[in-house]
Amino acid sequence: MLAKRIIPCLDVRQGRVVKGKRFQAIEDVEDPVVLADRYCKEGADELVFYDITASAEDRGIFDEVVRKVSKVVNIPLTVGGGIATVEDFTRVLMAGADKVSVNTAAVRRPELIREAALKFGAQCVVLSVDVSKMGPERWEVVVKGGRESTGMDALEWIKKGVSLGAGEVVVNSIDQDGVRQGYDVEFLKRVTSAVNVPVIASGGAGALEHFEEAARVADVDGILAASVFHYGDISIADLKSYLLEKGIAVRPLDNRFDKLDVNKGGE
């Protein structure tokens, strides 16, 4: 079994990390630079930075905040929110991101995935998908931070995104987001069985057992969480020790990374 990645997520609004439940009741948490530095020192394997209102406000990411976060971390940094063009990829990579996440804009224009993968390489393109369960056997894609339903079948969209060149998929369950009742393992299992790229679970962490279930039952490659880390309910060190005790491979706490050369794209 490959080592599972533990990935804290920084949901950023107006330059501050915030958190809510099901994308509602948003509360202020902390300065993203402070949290990024803390998680890097605590042994996080990667870090995800989402500007959660960029798409809804039809604007780009606040580059300066990304730049400041990048300077304090030496682990892979994925950045998303308001990414609509290949030029946006370039700008965010130059600000310090190692991977770029696309969501709403890719739904509107799927060819963005192919264009970015050809220019920067598939390993740089992360397809982030917000999903909501609409029936016993149906999950749909929602966009604009969960504000708008598309009617698209989530599994079919994920498969299409991978076929276009996405090198990684983050699956965020809107129904589970922030409620701490566990990941949507049922849907995650369908995704990991359907695609051959790394899959990251997001939305629902509330206990150590939830991470174990996502890793073991859904066989995801990485597990993303926010509030349980932000508020100190679960530490990265305790989580990794727990998973090791359960026979799940994780990376060492002192896991360091040299920043990718963003000029080494697919050109």
SVG drawing of the C-alpha trace seen along z (x, -y; Angstrom):
<svg xmlns="http://www.w3.org/2000/svg" viewBox="-33 -41 47 44">
<polyline fill="none" stroke="black" stroke-width="0.4" points="0.0,0.0 1.3,-3.4 1.7,-5.9 -1.5,-8.0 -1.1,-11.8 -2.5,-13.9 -3.5,-17.3 -4.8,-20.3 -7.0,-22.6 -7.0,-26.4 -10.4,-27.9 -9.6,-31.5 -11.9,-34.5 -10.7,-38.0 -7.2,-36.9 -8.4,-35.0 -8.9,-31.3 -12.5,-30.6 -14.7,-27.5 -18.3,-26.6 -20.8,-23.8 -22.0,-22.7 -20.4,-26.0 -22.7,-28.0 -22.3,-29.7 -18.8,-30.8 -16.6,-31.7 -13.2,-33.4 -10.3,-31.1 -6.8,-32.5 -4.2,-34.1 -3.4,-31.6 0.3,-32.2 0.2,-31.3 -1.7,-28.1 0.4,-27.1 3.6,-27.5 2.1,-25.5 1.0,-22.6 4.3,-22.4 6.1,-22.1 3.6,-19.6 4.3,-17.1 1.5,-17.7 2.3,-16.0 0.8,-18.7 -1.3,-21.9 -4.4,-23.0 -5.3,-26.7 -8.8,-27.5 -9.9,-31.1 -13.5,-30.1 -15.3,-33.1 -13.1,-33.9 -15.4,-32.1 -18.6,-33.4 -17.2,-37.0 -15.8,-36.4 -12.3,-37.4 -8.8,-35.9 -7.1,-34.6 -5.3,-37.0 -1.8,-36.3 -0.1,-38.1 -1.6,-35.8 -0.6,-32.8 2.9,-34.2 3.2,-34.7 1.9,-31.2 4.3,-29.7 7.3,-31.3 6.7,-29.6 6.1,-26.0 8.4,-23.4 5.7,-20.9 3.6,-20.7 1.0,-23.5 -2.1,-23.2 -4.0,-26.5 -7.5,-26.9 -10.4,-29.3 -11.2,-31.5 -8.9,-29.6 -10.4,-30.1 -7.5,-30.3 -4.1,-28.9 -2.8,-32.4 -4.3,-32.0 -2.4,-28.7 0.8,-30.6 0.1,-33.4 -0.6,-31.1 2.4,-28.9 4.6,-31.9 3.1,-33.0 4.4,-29.7 1.9,-27.0 3.1,-23.5 -0.3,-22.3 -3.4,-24.2 -7.0,-23.2 -9.8,-23.9 -13.5,-23.5 -16.2,-25.8 -14.3,-27.1 -13.6,-23.5 -17.3,-22.6 -18.0,-25.6 -15.2,-24.9 -13.7,-21.4 -11.0,-22.0 -9.2,-24.2 -8.1,-20.9 -6.5,-19.7 -4.9,-23.0 -3.3,-23.2 -2.1,-19.6 -0.4,-20.1 1.3,-23.2 2.3,-22.3 1.9,-18.5 -0.9,-16.4 0.7,-16.3 0.1,-20.1 -3.6,-19.9 -6.0,-19.0 -9.7,-18.6 -11.7,-19.6 -15.3,-18.4 -18.0,-19.5 -20.6,-16.8 -24.0,-16.4 -26.0,-13.2 -29.3,-13.5 -30.7,-10.0 -29.8,-6.4 -27.5,-6.0 -26.8,-9.6 -24.4,-12.2 -24.3,-15.6 -21.7,-18.3 -22.3,-21.6 -20.3,-24.8 -19.6,-28.3 -18.8,-27.0 -21.9,-24.8 -24.2,-27.6 -25.3,-26.3 -26.3,-22.8 -25.3,-21.7 -27.4,-18.5 -24.2,-16.8 -23.5,-13.2 -20.5,-13.6 -18.8,-10.3 -19.1,-10.8 -17.7,-14.3 -14.7,-13.0 -14.0,-10.4 -14.2,-13.0 -11.9,-15.3 -9.3,-12.6 -9.5,-11.7 -8.8,-15.4 -5.6,-15.3 -6.3,-16.0 -3.6,-14.3 -5.4,-14.2 -9.0,-14.5 -10.2,-16.1 -13.7,-14.9 -15.5,-17.2 -18.9,-16.1 -21.0,-19.2 -23.4,-17.1 -20.6,-16.1 -18.6,-19.3 -18.0,-20.6 -20.5,-18.3 -17.8,-15.8 -19.8,-12.7 -17.3,-11.0 -16.4,-11.1 -18.7,-10.0 -17.0,-6.6 -19.7,-5.2 -19.0,-7.7 -15.3,-7.7 -15.2,-4.0 -16.9,-4.5 -14.3,-7.2 -11.2,-5.2 -12.5,-2.2 -13.2,-4.3 -10.1,-6.4 -6.3,-5.7 -5.1,-8.9 -4.7,-9.9 -8.0,-10.6 -8.2,-12.9 -11.1,-12.6 -12.6,-15.9 -15.5,-16.8 -16.6,-15.1 -13.6,-14.4 -14.6,-14.4 -12.7,-11.5 -9.6,-9.4 -11.8,-6.6 -13.1,-8.6 -9.6,-9.0 -9.0,-5.3 -12.3,-4.5 -11.4,-6.7 -8.0,-5.2 -8.9,-1.6 -12.4,-1.2 -12.4,-3.8 -8.6,-3.4 -8.1,-7.1 -4.5,-8.4 -4.9,-11.4 -7.2,-12.6 -8.0,-16.3 -9.4,-18.0 -9.8,-21.5 -11.7,-22.2 -10.4,-19.2 -6.9,-20.5 -7.7,-24.2 -9.3,-23.8 -6.8,-21.3 -9.3,-18.4 -6.9,-16.1 -3.2,-16.7 -1.3,-15.5 1.1,-13.6 -1.7,-11.7 -3.4,-11.0 -0.3,-9.5 0.4,-7.4 -3.2,-6.1 -3.1,-5.2 0.2,-3.4 -1.2,-1.4 -4.1,-0.4 -1.6,0.9 -2.1,-2.1 1.1,-3.4 1.7,-7.2 4.7,-9.4 7.1,-10.3 6.3,-13.5 9.6,-15.1 8.6,-15.0 10.4,-17.7 10.0,-18.7 12.0,-20.8 9.7,-23.2 9.0,-22.2 10.5,-24.2 7.3,-25.6 9.2,-26.1 9.4,-22.3 6.0,-22.0 4.7,-19.9 6.1,-22.2"/>
</svg>
